[in-house]
Amino acid sequence: MIDRAGLAAFLRHRRESLQPEDTGLPRGQRRRTNGLRREEVAALCHMSTDYYARLERERGPQPSEQMIASIAQGLHLSLDERDHLFRLAGHHPPARGAHSEHISPGLLRVLDRLGDTPAEIITELGETLRQTPLGVALTGDTTGYTGPARSIGYRWFTNPATRQLYTPEDHPLHSRVFASSLREIVTLRGPESRAAHLAELTLTQSEEFRTVWDNHEIGIRFGEIKRFVHPELGALELNCQTLLDPQQSHALLVYTAVPGSESYDKLQLLSVIGTQTDPSDLQHRTSPRQA
């Protein structure tokens, strides 16, 4: 059963304890409110201000599990706080660990400070949870896929257009890395895991994946340099640094270029071009996002 008073009090407390800088928002010069404004929280949680305000006023219908998950992420809650929020709303908390898509506050704070850098947070199956604006400009918006297509490994073997964002000479390595990584996760998570079901599905969809999978390679990794082919800027060589959150099996990938290099200059131009041209549009024209 929903605890309306407890839910409202908890939401108000968390909102008032957050500062704009904690969520990547500008502070502005005329801020008088302690913490965030309701409209700012509503935007972070992808809901209307009216809906969020009613929750703080102990009104409105019981929020769904999906809505509570969105609020927990928007308020940058820890796992313990997230679970508490679910219980206040009358729901059982979702599972933790490999199946959880709740990004830790620490990882979000790092991402929020990378506004001038291509970066993304992904799951162990290569599902994009969050991107910086320059991350979208580099690879396109990859957060909206549904079903198995959320995994870049699945898209790699089932949608040829996915490969057009990467240097052709590197395609064989990508195939080996995706197959090797998925095999490791299947072994780690077990035969009934999401990873195992994804492997089984990909085996039915791709002859190339069947061939690479049968090699039983383990430990194949990308080098520090990743090579992209942007539709407007052409080839880019970027260093990829990874920050892991082992508790949630999430990884923050940050892409940078050597100062003074051609790729560095192109990244500066990318910040100007922004998302005017979405590199993933090519993929979307040839393959639906929903699988």
C-alpha positions in Angstrom: 0.0 0.0 0.0 1.2 3.5 -0.9 2.4 5.7 2.0 1.4 9.0 0.6 2.7 11.1 3.4 6.0 9.3 3.6 6.4 9.4 -0.2 5.7 13.2 -0.3 8.1 13.9 2.5 10.9 11.8 1.0 10.5 13.4 -2.4 10.6 16.9 -0.9 13.7 16.1 1.2 15.6 14.7 -1.7 14.6 17.5 -4.1 15.7 20.2 -1.5 19.0 18.4 -0.8 20.0 18.3 -4.5 21.9 21.2 -6.0 21.8 22.1 -9.7 25.4 21.2 -10.0 24.7 17.7 -8.8 22.6 17.0 -11.9 24.4 19.0 -14.5 22.0 21.9 -14.4 23.1 25.6 -14.4 22.6 27.4 -11.1 21.6 30.8 -12.6 21.8 34.1 -10.8 18.3 34.4 -9.2 17.9 31.1 -7.5 16.3 31.4 -4.1 14.9 27.9 -3.8 16.8 25.4 -1.6 17.8 22.6 -3.8 16.0 22.0 -7.1 12.7 23.4 -8.3 9.8 21.1 -8.9 9.9 21.8 -12.6 13.6 20.9 -12.7 13.0 17.6 -11.0 10.1 16.9 -13.3 12.2 17.4 -16.3 15.0 15.2 -15.0 12.3 12.5 -14.3 10.7 12.9 -17.7 7.2 13.8 -16.4 5.0 16.8 -16.1 5.5 19.3 -13.3 1.9 18.9 -12.4 2.2 15.2 -11.9 5.3 15.5 -9.8 3.9 18.3 -7.7 0.8 16.2 -6.9 3.1 13.5 -5.5 4.7 16.0 -3.2 1.2 17.1 -2.1 0.1 13.6 -1.3 -2.3 13.6 -4.2 -2.9 11.8 -7.5 -3.0 8.1 -8.4 -0.4 5.6 -7.3 2.6 6.0 -9.5 3.6 3.0 -11.6 6.9 1.0 -11.1 8.2 2.6 -14.3 7.4 6.1 -13.0 9.0 5.4 -9.7 12.1 4.1 -11.4 12.3 7.3 -13.5 11.9 9.4 -10.3 14.7 7.4 -8.6 17.0 8.0 -11.5 16.1 11.7 -11.9 16.7 12.4 -8.2 20.1 10.6 -8.4 19.1 8.1 -5.6 21.4 5.5 -4.3 20.2 1.8 -4.5 19.1 1.9 -0.8 17.2 5.1 -1.5 15.7 3.7 -4.6 14.4 0.7 -2.8 13.0 2.9 -0.1 11.2 5.0 -2.7 9.6 1.8 -4.3 8.3 0.6 -0.9 6.9 4.0 -0.1 5.0 3.9 -3.4 3.6 0.5 -2.6 5.9 -1.5 -4.9 8.5 -4.2 -4.5 12.0 -2.9 -5.3 13.5 -4.2 -8.5 16.5 -6.6 -8.5 20.0 -5.3 -8.0 23.1 -6.3 -9.9 23.4 -7.3 -13.5 19.7 -6.9 -14.3 19.4 -3.4 -12.8 19.4 -0.4 -15.0 19.5 2.1 -12.2 22.7 4.2 -12.6 24.6 5.0 -9.4 24.7 8.7 -8.4 28.5 8.7 -8.6 28.5 7.5 -12.2 25.8 10.0 -13.1 27.8 12.9 -11.5 30.8 12.0 -13.6 28.7 11.9 -16.7 27.0 15.2 -15.9 30.4 16.9 -15.9 31.3 15.7 -19.3 29.2 18.1 -21.3 32.0 18.8 -23.7 33.0 15.2 -24.2 31.5 12.2 -26.0 30.5 9.7 -23.3 28.0 7.0 -22.6 26.9 4.6 -19.8 26.2 1.1 -20.9 25.2 -2.2 -19.4 27.3 -5.4 -19.6 25.3 -6.3 -22.7 26.2 -3.1 -24.5 22.8 -1.4 -23.9 23.1 2.4 -23.7 21.5 3.9 -20.6 22.6 7.5 -20.9 24.7 9.6 -23.3 26.2 13.1 -23.3 25.0 15.4 -26.1 28.4 14.9 -27.8 28.0 11.2 -27.4 24.8 11.5 -29.4 26.5 13.7 -31.9 29.2 11.0 -32.4 27.2 7.8 -32.6 23.6 8.9 -32.7 21.0 8.4 -30.0 21.3 4.8 -29.0 19.1 4.9 -25.9 15.8 4.4 -27.6 16.1 0.9 -28.9 13.9 -1.8 -27.4 14.1 -5.5 -27.1 17.3 -7.3 -28.1 18.2 -4.4 -30.5 19.2 -2.4 -27.4 22.4 -4.4 -27.4 25.0 -3.1 -29.8 26.3 -6.6 -30.2 23.0 -7.9 -31.4 22.7 -4.9 -33.8 26.2 -5.5 -35.0 25.3 -9.0 -36.3 21.7 -8.3 -37.4 21.7 -4.8 -38.8 24.5 -4.1 -41.3 24.0 -0.3 -41.1 25.4 -0.4 -37.6 28.8 -1.1 -39.0 28.9 2.1 -41.1 29.9 4.1 -38.0 33.2 2.2 -37.7 36.3 1.8 -39.9 35.8 -1.3 -42.2 39.3 -2.7 -41.3 38.2 -3.0 -37.7 34.9 -4.9 -38.4 36.4 -8.4 -37.8 37.8 -7.3 -34.5 34.4 -5.9 -33.5 32.8 -9.2 -34.3 35.3 -11.1 -32.2 35.0 -8.7 -29.3 31.2 -8.8 -29.2 31.1 -12.6 -29.4 33.9 -13.1 -26.8 32.3 -10.6 -24.4 28.8 -12.2 -24.7 30.3 -15.7 -24.1 32.0 -14.5 -20.9 28.7 -13.0 -19.6 26.7 -16.1 -20.5 29.2 -18.2 -18.5 29.1 -15.7 -15.6 25.3 -15.3 -15.5 24.2 -18.8 -16.4 22.1 -20.6 -19.0 18.8 -18.9 -18.0 20.2 -15.4 -18.1 19.3 -12.5 -20.4 22.8 -12.9 -21.9 22.1 -16.6 -22.7 18.8 -15.8 -24.4 20.5 -13.0 -26.4 23.2 -15.4 -27.6 20.6 -18.0 -28.6 18.6 -15.4 -30.5 21.7 -14.0 -32.3 22.7 -17.5 -33.3 19.4 -17.9 -35.1 19.8 -14.5 -36.9 23.4 -14.3 -38.0 25.6 -16.8 -39.8 28.6 -14.7 -39.1 27.8 -14.8 -35.4 27.5 -18.6 -35.5 31.0 -18.8 -37.1 32.6 -16.4 -34.6 30.8 -18.0 -31.7 32.0 -21.5 -32.6 35.6 -20.3 -32.1 35.1 -20.1 -28.3 37.3 -17.1 -28.0 37.6 -15.5 -24.6 39.2 -12.3 -23.5 39.2 -10.5 -26.8 39.3 -6.7 -26.2 39.3 -3.5 -28.0 42.6 -1.5 -27.9 42.7 1.9 -26.3 42.0 3.5 -29.7 38.6 3.2 -31.4 38.1 4.4 -34.9 34.9 5.9 -36.0 33.5 7.1 -39.4 31.2 10.1 -38.8 28.9 11.0 -41.8 30.0 14.6 -41.8 33.5 14.6 -40.2 34.9 11.4 -41.6 37.4 9.3 -39.8 38.2 9.9 -36.1 40.7 8.1 -33.9 39.6 8.4 -30.3 40.9 7.1 -27.0 38.3 5.2 -25.0 38.6 5.2 -21.3 36.3 3.1 -19.2 35.1 3.6 -15.6 33.4 0.5 -14.1 30.6 0.3 -11.5 31.0 -3.4 -10.4 28.0 -3.2 -8.1 25.7 -2.5 -11.1 27.7 -4.0 -13.9 27.6 -0.6 -15.7 30.5 1.1 -17.6 31.1 4.7 -18.4 32.9 5.1 -21.7 34.6 8.4 -22.3 36.0 9.3 -25.8 38.9 11.8 -26.1 41.4 12.7 -28.8 45.1 13.6 -28.5 45.4 17.5 -28.4 46.7 18.9 -31.6 45.7 15.8 -33.7 43.3 15.9 -36.6 40.7 13.9 -34.6 41.0 16.5 -31.8 40.1 19.3 -34.2 37.2 17.2 -35.5 35.9 16.8 -32.0 35.9 20.5 -31.5 33.9 20.8 -34.8 31.6 18.1 -33.5 30.6 20.3 -30.6 29.6 23.0 -33.0 27.7 20.7 -35.4 26.1 19.0 -32.4 23.2 16.7 -33.2 22.1 18.5 -36.4 22.9 15.3 -38.2 22.3 12.1 -36.2 24.8 9.4 -37.3 22.3 6.7 -36.3 19.7 8.0 -38.8 21.3 5.7 -41.3 20.6 2.7 -39.0 17.1 3.7 -38.3 16.2 4.0 -42.0 17.3 0.4 -42.6 16.2 -1.3 -39.3 13.4 -0.5 -36.9 14.3 0.3 -33.3 11.8 -2.1 -31.9 12.7 -5.8 -32.3 
